[in-house]
Amino acid sequence: MGVNLSIKNVPAEKVEQLKQRAKRNHRSLQGELMAIIDTSLEPAPKGAMTVRELSKYVQSLGLTRRSEAVRMIREDRDSR
């Protein structure tokens, strides 16, 4: 047996965004909310980084300009 959940004081603009998202995905609002819950509870893929971990990794590279990142990507591609 399922449990009913309630979210109080949701701003109108958030409700409208959810309704539009549900419409794009051909779902009811209830179906869209359930899909969001299901997705959020799926285990992360093996080896996946959190946003915080990814941010720390990128900072550890010490890149200061876009051209440095482009150079690193080209070097990696050429090494394959």
N, C-alpha and C positions, 0 to 999 in steps of 0.2 A: 504494500500500500504506500502510495506517495505521500509526501508532506507538502502542505501549502506554505509558501514563503511570501513575505510582503516587504516591499521597500517603500519607506515613507519619505515624503518631501522630495521627490525626484523633480528637478527643475524641468519646466515645460520644454525647453530647448533640447534637453537630453532625451525626453520621451519622443519628441519629433524625430530626432536623429535615429533612435532605435526603430521607430516605425518605418522610416525611409530605408534603413538597412534591411529590415524584414521584407519590405516590398521588393527590394533589389534581389533578395535571395528567395523570393517566392514562398515566403513563410508568413504565418501569423506572428503577431508580437510575442505570444507565448512560445511559439516554436523557435523564434529567433533567440529569445532569452535562454531557452533550454540548450540551444546549439552553443551559445556563448559559454554557458556553464560547463557543458561537455568538453569543449575545446580547452578551457582553462584547467581542467582536471586531468587532461592527458599527460602521461609522463613525458618529460623532455627526451628528445632523441639522445642516444649514447654519444657522449663527447660534446654535447651542445653547451655553449657558454651562456651565462646570464648576461644581461646588458651591462651590469657592473663589471663583470669579468672581461667582457669585450672592450669596454672603455679603458680599463687598466692596461690591457694588452696593447691597445693602440697607443696609449700614452707612453708605454715602455719602449716603443719603437723610436721615440724622440723625433718624429717628423715635424718639421716646421713649415714646409712649403709643399704645395700640391705636386710640384715637379719631382720631389723626392719620392713620393708615393708612386708616381707614374714610373720612375726609374726602377723601383723595387719590383713592381708588377712585371715590367718588361724583362728584367733579369730572371725572375722566376719562370716566366713563360719560355724564355730562350733556353733555360737549363733543362727543359723537359725533352 
